[in-house]
Amino acid sequence: MSDPSTTPGHTAQQKIDTSVPHSARIWNYWLGGKDNYPVDEQAGDAYTAVFPGIVTVARSSRAFLRRNITHLVAEAGIRQFLDIGTGLPTADNTHEVAQRIAPESRIVYVDNDPMVLAHARALLYSTPEGATSYIDSDVLDPDTVLEAAARTLDFDRPIALILSNILGHIPDYDQARSVAARLVDALPSGSYLSINDGSRGIDPEFDRAQDGYNESGAAPYILRTVDQITAFFDGLELVEPGVVPVTRWRPDADTEDPGLIGEHGGLARKP
């Protein structure tokens, strides 16, 4: 299922700027994907020259999301997902993880990047029992996102809101908190909020590499302290083990623990 008004088309491809590096494409490069350009590879390589551990951060972040969704479907009984800041399709996208366990799961993806839009058809393959849709919109416009998501999701039933490495793209912390709170406020009781973001003060090399990237002219991504990330969950019931390095959130047999890394995440239930 897809919403015709947001189905990817050729116009998205025309808006893609390949002259400057882009975070979604660089992230895709670190994950081993092919949806990137030489400018992104150059920026990614420059970053890893300062902080080689970013590849571990990227892959650990993706694995955290997989374990989060698995818990939400298999243990919390969630069947609806609003994934904002989707990024480029890769292995184990939200709908793939959720629908493997519960084919009736319904997923709405949201992003405002033209390259993500151009590749979004890969996110729109759903089981017959479930549904997926893609919204070309901005997290900074939560009311528009919520209105469009209601065409696929039932806001009278619990929904898992996924904000994976997206809040760092909102430079103003108060604004980031306000946006997250507005989205959570629209969800019914029994819904969940999943957040993971880059964390400052854990690894000086990571902090230095990210500061350098932010000064390069590319769209900045702000690392935040663990306390700041934790505060996004205010008023919610954190699921054990709370806000921790993503590799230490309910690790499974496939989880490698490289020690403390500058990427923290958590999951919380709305009372």
N, C-alpha and C positions, 0 to 999 in steps of 0.2 A: 504494500500500500504506500502511495506517496501522494502528497498534496500537489495538484497540478500547478498551483501558483508558486510553488517552491521547487518544482522539479528542475534539476540542473539543465542548462542549455548552453548554446555556443557563445552567448554574450559574456558569460563568466570568463571564458578562456581569453577573450580580448582584453580584459582588465588586468590580467596577471602581469605584474612588473618583475621582469627577470634581471633588472639592473642592480637591485639592492637585495641583500640577504633578508630572508623572512624566517621568523622563529619556527613556524609550523613546518617549513621545508627543512630547516636545519635539524629540528627534532626528528623528522623522518629520516634524515641522513644518519643521525646517530643510532637510530633504531635499525639501520640496515636496509631502509627502503630505497626506492628509486624515483620517488616523486619530488625531485629537487633539481637544482641547476648548479652550474659551476660556481656561481657567486655564493651559493649556500654551502657548498662543499668547502670553499676557501674560508668562509667565516667559521664553519664548524671545525676545520682543521686548526685555525688560529686559536680558537677557544680551547681545544684539547691540548694545544701546545702549552698553554698556561695551566690547564686543569684537566688532565686525562680522565679523571674520575667522572666527568659529565656523562660519559657513555653508560657507566654503571647507574648514575642517577636516572637517566632516561629509561633504561630498561627496567630498573627497579620500580619506577613510577608506573610503568605499564603493568607490571606483575601485581602491584598493589591494587590497581583498578580491577584486574581479573579476580583477585581474591575477595575484594569488596563486593563485587556483583554476585559472585558465587554465594557468599554469605547472605546477601539480601534475598536472593531467590530461594536457596535451599533451606535457610534457617529462619529468615524473617518473613517469608511468604510474600515478598513484593513481586508484583507483576507489571508495574509501570515505571518507566524511567524517563527522566528529562535530563539529557546529557548536553550541557552548555559548554562551548569551547571544545568542540569535537576533535578538531585537528584532522590531519590526513588519515584516511583509512589505512589500517595495518592489521596485523594478526590479532585475534581475540578482541574485536570491536564489541561494544556493549551488547548489541542485539545478538551477536553470535554466542557470547557467554550465557546470556540470560535465556535465550531460546533453546539452547542445548539442554537445559535443565527443565524449563517450563515453556513449551512451544507457544503457549498462548500469550506470552509477554509482549507488551507494547512499548515501543521506544521512540522518543522524539529526539533528534539530534539538532543542535543549534550552533551555527558558526557564521561569521560574516566575512570570511576570507574567500576571495574569488577562486583560488586554486582548490580549496576544500570543496567549494560548490561544484567546480568542474569535475571533481572525482567522487561526488556524493552518490552517484548511482551505486557504488559499491556498498553504501550504507543502507540501501533501500530494498535489499533482498530479505524478505521475511518468510517465516513459516506461514502456511495457510491459516493456522489458528491465531496467529499474532498479527502485529502491524509494525511498520517503521515509517517514519517521515522525517523530512529535513526542512528546517526553517533557516532561511538566509536572513539573519538578524543579529543584533549586537546585545551582549550581556548588559550594556549600559542603558538599554531600553527594555527593562524587565516586563513592563505592562504589555508591550507588543509581543514579546516572547510568550508570555502566559496566555494571551488571547489566541495566538496561533496554535500553541500546544494543546489547547482545549478541544481542537478539532480531532485530535487523536487520543488524548488521555482523558480519563474520567476523574475530575477533580473532587468528586465525592468519595473516592477510594484512595488509599495510600499510594504515594508516588515517591520514588527515590530521585533526589536532585543530585546530579553529579557535576561538581565543579573541579575538574582535574587540571591543575596548572593553568588556570584562567585568571584567578583573582590577582596574581602578580602582574598581570597586564593592565591593571587599574592602578596608576601611580599613587593616587590619593587614598590613604588607608581608610579614612572615614567614609569616603565614597564607596570603597570596596565593601565595607561592612554594611552600608546602607543598601547596596544592591543585593547582597546575599540575604539580608533580613527581609527585604521586600519579596524575594522569591520564596523564602521559607514561609512567610506569613500567608501566602496564597495556597499553601499545601494543607491538606486535612490532617487531623490527628492520626498518628500511626505512620506518618511519612518519615523519610530519612534524608539526611544531608551527608554527602560524602565529599570531603575536600582533601586534596593533597597539593602542596606548593613547595617551591624552593625555600629553604630556611637559612637565614643569616646567622653568623656567629658559631657555626658548627665546624666549618673548614675554611681557614683563611684563604686558601688557594681558590676555592669556589667563589668566595666573596670578591676576590680581586679579579677573577676572570669575568664575572658577571658585571662588575662595575666597568670594566674595559669594554665589554660588549655594549652596555648602555650608552657609553660615550662615543660609540662608533657611528652614530646616525641612524641605526636600526631602531625599530620600535622598542622601547625599554621594557624590561621585565624586572620587577622589584622583589628582591629576596626579603622575607620578613622573619622576625624572631619567632621562636616556638610559641611564646606567650601571645603574640599577635595572631598567629594561625589558630591557636586554641580559642581565642576570643570570638572567632567566627561562629563557634558552637554555643555561645551564651544562650541560656534558656532552653537548651536541648539536653537530652539524656545520652551522654557519651557511651558508646559500646566499648567494652573492654577490648584492648588494653589502653584506650584513650588515644591521645595524640602522641604519636611516636614516630621514629624513623620508619619510612615505608617498608623497609625490609623486615621490620620487627612487628608489623601489624599482622597477627594471625598467620605466621609463616607456615608453608606446607613443605612437602618433600622436595619441591623444585625451587625453593627459596634459598638463595645464597645470602649470607650475612657478611658484608664487607666491613662491618663495624658501623660506627656513627657516620651517616651521610647527611648532606644538606638538603634533604627532602623529607618533610614530615606530612603525615596525613592521619585522618581519623574518620569515624562514622558516628553519627548521632541520630537518635530517634526524637521526633516531635511528640510531646505528650498529648 
